[in-house]
């Protein structure tokens, strides 16, 4: 999971981030195979947020699974426990 997280956080072109990653399309949105939770949303608004753009969405579908979450905190992956 850490390698996939690193790839998606990188500056690689979008298509390169999906190479070798297990995913399926749900309503046209890629859902990662090992994701503990996912949402498909309709974007309702885009708002500037410092060096990011914040998307406000209306949820169309979602699901979740079981497992330990991947947590990035203070520059490293950490356990919640």
Secondary structure as GFF3:
##gff-version 3
##sequence-region A 1 81
A	DSSP	alpha_helix	2	9	.	.	.	ID=ss1
A	DSSP	alpha_helix	14	17	.	.	.	ID=ss2
A	DSSP	beta_strand	23	26	.	.	.	ID=ss3
A	DSSP	beta_strand	29	32	.	.	.	ID=ss4
A	DSSP	beta_strand	37	49	.	.	.	ID=ss5
A	DSSP	beta_strand	52	64	.	.	.	ID=ss6
A	DSSP	beta_strand	71	73	.	.	.	ID=ss7
A	DSSP	beta_strand	76	78	.	.	.	ID=ss8
###
